[in-house]
Amino acid sequence: MIGIISDTHENEKSTQKAVAVFKERNVDFVVHCGDIISPPMLEHFKGLKMKFVYGNNDGEKEGLNEKAKELGFEEITDEREFEHNRKKFYVYHGTNKNKLDAAIKSNKYDYALTGHTHIKMDEKLGKTRVINPGALFRTLPYTIALLDVEKDKLEFVRV
């Protein structure tokens, strides 16, 4: 099971609730689709295996990466590709819609994980299932997502 979160925007209380859900559900790892905002926010994810990408509001890139390294997380990048359970993933915040659309239309990916709009989404576009977990800022309800890759089952969770 993969946890998916985006647009935490320094909402510490809801981020803590999300982390509790991820730990309770025993996720393999969590993907953060961007807009972490500040390095101290990374502390909330201690104890989880994480994959982060930058969002358009992540101005402190150097500080975020220093903190990520200190906490033992992978380097934070603008976009990311990885494989899990023989499925290919693409992660990008979504700031440049054309870039996201090109990745989806390439048919290289089984899943594209994104954020930016603060609107949860689960849509199949060609070969690619596009998932936006929602946000923990400027939208209600606040949501995260849990993806069971083996069963191709997605669950949105309110936090």
Protein Blocks (a to p, Z undefined) as FASTA:
>chain_A
ZZddehklopaklmmmmmmmmmmnopabdcdeejnlpaklmmmmgoiacdddddfklmkl
mlmmmmmmmnopacddfbdcddeehiacdddfhlammlmmmmmmnomafbdcdehjopac
dddehjbccddebjaehiacdddddddfklopacdddZZ
